Amino acid sequence: MRVKQPSTEQRRPSRGIVRSGVAGSLFQGPDETELRESIEHGLERVEELLHREVHFADEVADVVTSHLMIAGGKRMRPMLTLLTSHTGPNPVSDDAITAAAAVEITHLASLYHDDVMDEADLRRGVTAAHLNWGNSIAILAGDLLFARSSLIFTELGPVYIRLQSRTFERLVLGQMRETVGPREGEDRVEHYVQVLADKTGSLIAAAAQFGGMASGADDEVVAALAAYGEAIGVAFQIADDVIDLSADREATGKVAGTDLRAGVETLPVLLLERRADEDPAAAELLERIRTRVAGADAEDPQVAAIVAELRAHDVTRATTDEASAWVDRAIAALAPLPDGAVTDALIRFAGDVVARDR
């Protein structure tokens, strides 16, 4: 197999990723300048480490595994690790940089697998890996990245390895639960939220914990960061369910109703199902979503009209409220942390989850 190697320019760490990503909106006022600069400098070091570590001697492996890393991303998880590393006496240490890079590589690995299972067309604005190289190569690329992440964590010691292993287990279990679906009699909304906690919340929780651990933060603080991160992950994915219905393609980067057309029943649909027995209009809309939207062409005007109807329905507002409730839960988990710039930034980070473009 002949593959196109990324250019030297593509391989070079991008300062644009660091300065235009999540970190930019978290710090306000001159008293937070030092914290912002610390995070930005740390993210640059993380980016350099990523470009060193996501590299394999085998030509095919090297090109495929670097595909999504080169595409960019907000580096939300490593940024969170660096931010929480300010909760202890040793902020942005070498261990924090290493853990932040390993967390991002774990996330990258999960994206390769997710795109195969979801039959996604695009990821981070580029063609999904499985469409370029096939399902088998994409899955193996994800496996390689999981292996590399685990290898990096061995440099940090058994406590880090145990947390990484538990997180990996939850990622897999979450995907399995999503694939199999709820058990007979199980509440579908509760099942869905648990899937979100496993597939997304677990890794964001780990990212937050790794920063606290690397900085020498107290156990109570690390536990608080774990609860905070998991709630943020659930809120993030629920907010995505609303974003999926957005008609602003330029802002979201995808056609409205992408998940629905893929047959994924997101929280607005599940809440609509809860109302269907007592609300004929909800039942009728649910029927049209299930019979006309799943598998439909992205440009079908009838599908666009159904998605717009769901977007305007009360269940979508209820979904936004649910995302906000999880943000509130995340912020409440920060109670053991002292007041100050770091806690303020963590609160803003939580708020940004549901304030993204819809």
C-alpha atoms as one frame of an Amber mdcrd trajectory, in Angstrom:
protein
   0.000   0.000   0.000   1.356   3.405  -1.027   0.565   6.189   1.358   1.119
   9.917   1.274   3.477  11.075   3.991   2.592  14.286   5.838   4.890  17.162
   5.014   7.357  18.621   7.486   5.038  21.619   7.826   2.120  19.321   8.684
   4.224  17.565  11.301   5.262  20.798  12.989   3.391  21.609  16.208   0.864
  24.379  15.573   0.772  27.372  17.912  -2.591  28.192  16.348  -4.113  25.101
  17.925  -2.863  26.227  21.302  -3.891  29.875  21.118  -7.243  29.540  19.363
  -8.536  26.545  21.259 -10.453  26.182  24.511  -7.891  27.960  26.679  -8.455
  31.394  25.167 -11.859  32.027  26.764 -11.105  30.774  30.267  -8.995  33.560
  31.685 -10.258  37.047  32.423  -8.453  40.044  33.802  -4.798  40.841  34.463
  -4.729  38.783  37.668  -5.111  35.622  35.572  -2.382  36.455  33.052   0.202
  34.255  34.754  -2.160  31.278  34.827  -3.086  31.753  31.160   0.555  31.962
  30.121   1.378  28.851  32.124  -1.397  26.886  30.391  -0.472  28.158  26.939
   3.198  27.319  27.398   2.238  23.897  28.729  -0.015  23.240  25.720   2.855
  24.062  23.393   4.980  21.471  25.188   2.136  18.963  24.967   1.818  19.586
  21.230   5.523  18.982  20.749   5.290  15.738  22.720   2.285  14.593  20.687
   4.188  15.073  17.449   7.067  13.032  18.834   4.974  10.227  20.282   2.421
   9.754  17.492   5.128   8.414  15.237   5.796   4.839  14.149   8.580   3.295
  12.088   6.097   1.521   9.836   5.057   3.886   7.023   1.376   2.925   6.929
   1.043   2.999  10.718   2.751   6.382  10.899   0.525   8.058   8.315  -2.751
   6.623   9.562  -2.170   7.282  13.272  -1.085  10.872  12.629  -4.132  11.580
  10.416  -6.400  12.989  13.122  -3.635  14.535  15.207  -2.505  16.655  12.265
  -6.137  17.635  11.630  -6.006  19.600  14.896  -8.663  19.766  17.573  -9.194
  21.946  20.624  -6.998  19.800  22.916  -9.686  20.195  25.563  -8.557  17.207
  27.650  -4.850  18.103  27.885  -5.819  21.707  28.611  -7.931  20.458  31.515
  -5.034  18.348  32.803  -2.753  21.385  32.784  -5.370  23.560  34.448  -6.024
  21.063  37.250  -2.277  20.676  37.728  -2.529  24.124  39.336  -4.556  22.648
  42.214  -1.404  21.328  43.883   2.010  22.702  44.805   3.745  21.571  41.589
   1.848  22.975  38.570   2.595  22.062  34.938   5.322  19.635  35.923   6.954
  17.251  33.454   4.557  14.569  34.727   1.578  16.806  33.982   2.826  17.400
  30.428   3.345  13.671  29.919  -0.086  12.790  31.294  -1.775  15.509  29.215
  -0.239  14.152  26.010  -1.137  10.567  26.898  -4.747  11.573  27.595  -5.005
  13.230  24.182  -3.559  10.147  22.478  -6.145   8.011  24.274  -8.844  10.341
  23.003  -7.467  10.166  19.459  -7.502   6.368  19.644 -11.161   6.349  20.658
 -12.065   8.580  17.683 -10.726   6.036  15.183 -12.880   3.323  16.719 -15.942
   5.565  17.086 -15.838   6.595  13.437 -15.772   2.984  12.269 -18.713   2.007
  14.474 -20.696   5.154  13.640 -19.805   5.007   9.923 -18.792   8.659  10.132
 -17.749  10.573   7.013 -15.798  13.417   8.590 -13.758  13.987  11.709 -12.128
  17.308  12.575 -12.857  18.541   9.068 -11.023  15.715   7.281 -12.192  12.436
   5.793 -12.593   9.768   8.471  -9.693   7.309   8.533 -11.788   4.258   7.718
 -12.867   5.844   4.430  -9.239   6.430   3.470  -7.743   3.116   4.554 -10.628
   0.781   5.395 -12.160  -0.363   8.664  -9.441  -2.823   9.612  -6.583  -0.323
   9.273  -8.542   2.363  11.121  -9.276  -0.009  14.007  -5.640  -1.087  14.155
  -4.551   2.566  14.160  -6.760   3.133  17.186  -5.251   0.060  18.838  -1.740
   1.361  18.185  -2.593   4.694  19.765  -4.123   3.024  22.819  -0.925   0.998
  23.142   1.275   4.082  22.801  -0.754   5.965  25.400  -0.437   3.067  27.848
   3.299   2.920  27.215   3.619   6.628  28.020   1.716   6.164  31.269   4.236
   3.526  32.372   6.707   6.412  32.742   4.474   7.886  35.452   3.975   4.841
  37.654   1.363   2.295  38.786  -1.226   4.792  40.084  -1.449   6.419  36.670
  -1.533   3.061  34.893  -4.410   1.852  37.075  -6.464   4.962  36.355  -5.715
   4.705  32.636  -6.730   1.032  32.633  -9.990   1.699  34.470 -10.744   4.514
  32.045 -10.014   2.325  29.018 -12.312  -0.335  30.456 -15.126   2.193  30.825
 -14.610   3.497  27.286 -15.053  -0.012  25.924 -17.995  -0.832  28.190 -19.710
   2.399  27.203 -19.353   1.594  23.515 -20.575  -1.941  24.150 -23.614  -0.728
  26.086 -24.436   1.729  23.340 -24.151  -0.991  20.697 -26.229  -3.564  22.577
 -28.796  -1.068  23.830 -30.770  -1.019  27.081 -31.964  -4.214  28.721 -35.656
  -5.038  28.664 -37.427  -2.792  31.141 -34.404  -0.514  31.617 -35.121   3.203
  31.412 -33.773   4.348  28.041 -32.815   7.823  29.238 -30.892   6.461  32.222
 -29.155   3.947  29.950 -28.223   6.743  27.545 -26.771   8.945  30.279 -24.704
   6.030  31.604 -23.308   5.481  28.113 -22.313   9.156  27.988 -20.679   8.898
  31.417 -18.640   5.884  30.293 -17.760   6.949  26.752 -17.025  10.629  27.403
 -17.208  11.404  31.108 -14.659   8.791  32.143 -11.821  10.209  30.037 -12.534
  13.840  30.922 -12.646  12.786  34.579  -9.286  11.045  34.154  -7.821  14.125
  32.459  -8.838  16.248  35.437  -7.520  13.717  37.946  -4.157  13.321  36.228
  -3.486  17.045  36.583  -4.259  17.000  40.282  -2.195  13.859  40.821   0.813
  15.250  38.929   0.738  18.444  40.977   0.588  16.679  44.354  -2.939  17.854
  45.166  -4.727  16.415  48.208  -6.765  13.235  47.719  -9.970  15.153  48.479
  -9.200  17.576  45.665  -8.377  14.779  43.197 -11.689  13.071  44.050 -13.518
  16.363  43.511 -11.827  16.779  40.136 -12.955  13.277  39.147 -16.597  14.085
  39.913 -16.270  17.425  38.149 -14.777  15.873  35.001 -17.357  13.127  34.691
 -20.236  15.585  34.996 -18.590  17.828  32.407 -18.353  14.881  30.013 -22.060
  14.095  30.318 -22.972  17.772  29.884 -20.706  18.036  26.838 -22.384  15.153
  25.046 -25.913  16.254  25.938 -25.089  19.713  24.587 -23.873  17.985  21.412
 -27.342  16.479  21.017 -28.705  20.009  20.729 -25.880  21.144  18.455 -26.671
  18.205  16.142 -30.052  19.834  15.432 -28.574  23.236  14.610 -29.286  24.656
  11.155 -26.047  26.675  11.280 -23.857  24.341   9.266 -20.966  26.808   9.186
 -20.826  26.954  12.990 -21.307  23.242  13.691 -19.387  21.801  10.736 -22.138
  19.299   9.883 -25.622  19.017   8.434 -28.453  19.360  10.952 -29.668  15.970
  12.150 -26.493  14.038  11.327 -26.935  11.768  14.348 -30.620  11.202  13.608
 -29.892  10.284  10.001 -27.317   7.802  11.287 -30.026   6.166  13.398 -28.712
   7.478  16.719 -31.545   8.337  19.094 -30.193  11.288  21.042 -31.673  12.739
  24.214 -34.302  14.927  22.489 -35.679  11.799  20.780 -35.638   9.788  23.998
 -37.471  12.572  25.826 -39.961  12.716  22.961 -40.498   8.969  23.389 -41.289
   9.503  27.089 -44.072  11.900  26.089 -45.463   9.834  23.228 -47.949   7.768
  25.260 -49.763  10.854  26.530 -49.089  13.312  23.698 -50.351  12.330  20.212
 -48.366  15.118  18.550 -45.157  13.881  20.177 -45.975  10.313  19.079 -46.563
  11.463  15.504 -43.280  13.407  15.378 -41.424  10.435  16.867 -42.864   8.162
  14.193 -41.737  10.502  11.414 -38.225  10.709  12.892 -37.935   6.936  13.043
 -39.412   6.194   9.627 -38.280   9.119   7.476 -35.045  10.473   8.948 -32.870
   7.440   9.720 -30.834   6.618   6.612 -32.180   9.589   4.648 -30.142  11.800
   2.335 -28.520  14.772   4.034 -30.081  17.258   1.619 -33.641  15.870   1.726
 -35.890  18.916   2.431 -38.466  16.754   4.222 -35.778  15.574   6.628 -34.647
  19.159   7.213 -38.233  20.097   8.069 -38.577  17.246  10.571 -35.259  18.157
  12.206 -36.370  21.789  12.430 -39.610  20.687  14.083 -37.686  18.681  16.657
 -35.315  21.615  17.214 -38.283  23.856  18.045 -39.961  21.273  20.308 -39.984
  21.537  24.101 -37.874  18.366  24.381 -34.908  20.193  22.866 -35.211  22.966
  25.435 -35.479  20.251  28.090 -32.259  18.737  26.700 -30.475  22.076  27.056
 -31.778  22.324  30.617 -30.447  18.845  31.337 -27.000  19.807  30.048 -27.082
  22.871  32.305 -28.065  20.692  35.273 -24.985  18.545  34.707 -22.852  21.681
  34.532 -24.302  22.755  37.874 -23.416  19.328  39.253 -19.852  19.728  38.003
 -19.467  23.144  39.590 -20.874  21.892  42.880 -18.232  19.159  42.895 -15.543
  21.873  43.083 -16.531  22.786  46.653 -13.322  21.350  48.212 -11.178  23.639
  46.025 -10.178  27.069  47.362 -11.507  30.221  45.741  -9.189  31.713  43.169
  -8.192  31.921  39.513  -7.980  28.150  38.984 -11.431  27.437  40.387 -12.851
  30.383  38.437 -11.347  28.987  35.224 -12.781  25.535  35.944 -16.220  27.103
  36.436 -15.904  28.936  33.108 -14.732  25.721  31.457 -17.922  24.052  32.666
 -20.076  26.907  31.394 -18.438  26.828  27.969 -19.663  23.258  27.521 -23.272
  24.372  27.065 -22.479  27.787  25.583 -21.038  26.373  22.371 -22.626  27.230
  19.042 -26.009  25.567  18.611
